[in-house]
């Protein structure tokens, strides 16, 4: 397993860099990002950055959250952090929640650009660590520090536009493990580890967790992700195994990972009540969508998890 992983990740990087640009992001909407996401976003000028892939047909959540959000997007590449964010953030009139991202081994943010731009199109500021060795979470925390400075800087487009009270952490593979480590930071409210490696301890996480695995992942086996879920008995935790997904399904076009991750962050960081039924309550969206999910589990602390006030 250790000898195959570097070659596979390098191959994924090459494929991601060679992939064509996806569909353009919709134009910046007049409504705030807390409003329900339009199901048919307006066209966007050709110069706007791609916002991600189209929704899949079978997934319940994808009908709402797999579609691009209402914001055109922009990218800023820095020395330590790459920022993906709503292009007209300075004029948005609202504060935007933050997602910090960690890459898999030997990977960089560009490998996951479609997913990160998709989140940005839904109104999030994504601070992606520019490191292929993110397991300690140091560079991910640096993204929070950077946005804290930018929010306080009157000369920055982010001035007064960063919602530092609502921060999530996510990542893939080694970066998924890093998101668990960063979840112990008191500034982080929720985590979404995607196929996380085993070098982390979820006992320190204090907010709700959505733990995602791939049914056909031969690098981070689903049983390893379920071990984190089983250990997360002190926080509301949901485990989802994506049917047919291997370790690199999230690379490039994020496919079935776009909708549930977006819904989770909209619920926990934006208070979007329309996303609550995707994960909580009887007959939740991911619970009944057997076309997308091969295994879904929810621990006792998810019972009666309250929906945000409308």
N, C-alpha and C positions, 0 to 999 in steps of 0.2 A: 504493500500500500504506500509506503514512504517513497519507494523508487518511482512509482507511476505518477505521483501527484505533481511534481514540478513540471514534467513534460506536458501533462494535461492542461495545467494552468497557463503555461506559455502558449500552447496551442489555442486556448480560449482567448488569450490576449490578442494574438494575431487575427483570429476570426472577428473579434470585436472591432479592431481598428480597420479591418477591411470591409466591414458591413456598411451598407448604404444608410444614409440619413433617413430617419423615420418620418412620420407625418408631422406637419408643422403644428406648433402649439396654437390654441385659439387666442384671439385677441383679448387683451385685458378687459375684464368685465367691470361694470360700474358698481356691482354689488360687492360686499365684503366677502372674504374667504369663508366666513362662517355660514354663508347662505348655502342651501343645497346646490350640489354641482349640477349644471345643466346636462341633460342627456344628449343634446345635440349642440355642441359648442359652435360659436360663430367662427367663420373663417379668420385666418390670421395673415398679416403681411408676409411676403415671401422671405423677408430677412430675419424673421423670428426663429429662435432655436427650437429644435424638435422637442416635443413634450412626451414622447413615449408611444406605446403601441396601442392598437385598437383592442377593445374588450373581446374576450372569448365568448362564444355563444352559450356555453353551458353553465358558467358560473353565476350564481345568484348575485354575488357582490359585484361582479364585473359590469353588470348593466348600469350601475351607478358610478362605481369607483375605478373601474378599469379604463373608462374613457378619459381623455385628457381633461384637465380642469380648466377654469376660466382665465388663467393667467398666461400670457406670453412669457417666455423665460430667457434668462441670461446666465452666462458662466464667467467666473473670474478665477483664473489660475494663479495661486500664490506659491510661495516657497514651501510652506508646510501644509496649507489647506487650499482645496478647490471649493469655491462657493457656487452653488446652483440656486437660483432665486427668481422670484417674479421680476420681470424686466423693468416694470414701471413702479418698483417698490417705493421710491421716494414720494410718488404722488398717490399712493394707495390709500392713505388716510387711516390705516389700521396697523397694528403690530402683528407680525407673522411668527408663528411658532418655529422652533428649530429642531432639525434632526441631524445628529452627528453620525457619520458613517465610517466603518472600517472595512478595508479591502481584504480579500483572500490572499494567501501566500503568493508572492511574485506578481500580484495584480495591482493596478492603479485605478483611480476613480473613472478614467475613460472607459474601462471595461464595463462599468455599470451605468454609463451615462444615461441610457434610456430610462432606467428606473429612477435615477436621481432627478432627472428633468421632469419625469412624470409627477413626482412629489412636489417639485417646484411649481408645476402648473396648477397644483391644487392649493397653492398659497404658502407652502413651507419654504424656509431657508435651510438648505442642506449644506452642512459643513463636512466635506469629505477629506479624510486624512490622506496626504500624498505619500503614503508609505506602503510597501508590500509586506511589512512586518509590524502589524498593528496590535499584536496580542496583548501588550501591556496597557493599551488604551491611552497612552500619553499624548499622542498626536490627536486623538479624538477629543480629549479634554482641551487641548490647545485650540480647537475649533470654537468651543464655547468661550474661551478667553478672548479670542479674536473678535467674535461678534459682540461681546460685552464692550470691548473698546470701541468698535465701530458704532455701536448704538449710542455711545456717549460723545462721539466726535461730530460736532456741528458741520464739518466739511464732508462727511460721508453720506452716501445715498442711503445708508442703513440707519442714519441718525433718527432715533425715536421710532424705528420701525421693527425692532427685534423684540419678540415676546420672550423674554428670558425667564418668565414664570412657567413656561410650557415647553419643555425640552424632552425629546425622545432620542434613543440610541438604537442603531441597527448596524448590521454588517453581515458579511458572507464568509463562511468557513472560518479561517483564523480571525477575521474581522467580526464574525458572529460571536466568537468567544470573547473578543474585546468588548463587544456591546454589553455582554453580561458583566464584565469587570467594571465598565463605565456605569452600569446601572446602580452601582453602590454609591456613586457620586450624589450628594444631596440635591444637586441641581437637576438631575435627570429624573423624569416622572414615570417613564414607561420604556420598555425595551421590546425590540422585534429581532431576535437573533435568527438569521437565515442559515440553516445547515451549519450550526456552530461547531467548531472544533472543541476538543475535550478539555483544553487547558484554561479552565475558569471555574469559579465557585459561585453558584447562584444564591447562596445563603445571604450574601450582602445586599442583594437587590431588594429595593423597598417599594417598587411600584408594579403595576400589572405587567404581565409578560405574555407575548404571543411567540411561541417557539415553533419554527417551521422546519420540516424535513422534506426530503424527496424519497418517494417510494423506491426508486431504483438507484439511489445514491450509493455508490460502491467506495466512496472515500470517507464521508462522514455518514456511517450507517444510521438509519432511523433509530435504532436502539440506543445510540449515544445521545441523540436529542431527547428521546423519551426519558433518559436518565436525569437530564436537567429538569424536565417537567415533573418527574416523580419527586425530585428533591425540593421543588418549589412549592412546598406545602404551607408556606408562611405568607404568600401573596396570591392574588387571583391569577391563575395561569391557564392558558389555552394551548393545546398542542394540535398542530395540523400537519398531516402528511400529504403532500401533493401527489396525486395519482400520476404515475408514469414519469415523474421528474427525476433527472439524474443530478449530479453535482453542479452541472453547468447550465441548467435550464434558465437560471436567473441572469446569466451573462448575455449581453446584447439585448435582444427583445426579452423583457422579463416575463412575458406571457402570464401564466397563472399566479405569479407572485405580486403583480402590480396591484390588483384590486384589493386583496385582503390586507396588504400592508398599508395601503392608502386609507382604507376604511378604519383600520385600527388607530392610525395616527389622527385621523379626523375626529374620531370619537374621543380619544384621550387627551389630545392637545388642543383641539378646537371646540370641543363640546358639541359635536355634530350628533344630535339625537337620532338622525336617520341611519347612522352606522351601528347603533346599539344592537339591533336585531340581527346583525350579521354574526355576532359572537355570543350573545346572552339571551336568556329566556328560552322557553320551550319552542322547538322547531326553528332554531336559529339558522341563519343562511348557510353557514359552513357545515352545520350539523346535517342538513338535508340535501346538500349538493354533492351527491356521491359521484357525479361526473368529474368533479375537480379534486375531491378529497378521498383518499383511500383509508384514512384513519383520522378521527377527530376526538379529542378528549378535553374535558374541562374539570378542574378540581372543585372541591366543595366551596371554596371561597368565591367562585363565580356565581353561585346560587344567589339569586336576588340582587345581582349587581345593578345598581341604580342607573337609569337612563338620565342624561342631562336634561335640565329643565328646558322646555321648548321656548 
